[in-house]
Amino acid sequence: MMEKFHHTLPDGHEIELPRFENVPVGIIRKTRQLPQVDQVFTILEELISPEDLEHVDLLDRAQFNDLVKAWREGSSIGVGESSASSS
């Protein structure tokens, strides 16, 4: 069973995501040439429910950055980095 990343938003709603290294390759492939911010939004839109997206949409920029930072730190690789580029 793959370990999941959990993050509680300021409104108390919990977001569950795969650890970044477990994001399906097809999603990474689709976003590989996008600017980093577009990669993050596209990946989130693919991975979380419309209800979760509604909660994410209510975040201010600092809160959103906290979510992305926590997801990156809770994973072995960061957004915008593949295992091929990290070796």
PEHUFEN-V610618 format. One line per field, one symbol per residue. burial: I if it has 16 or more other ideal C-beta (glycine too) atoms within 10 Angstrom, else O. Layout:
burial=???
//
This chain:
burial=OOOOIOOOIOOOOOIOIIOIOOIOOOIOOOIOOOOOOOIIIOIIOOIIOOOIOOIIOOOOOOOIOOIIOOIIOOIOOIIIOOOOOOO
//
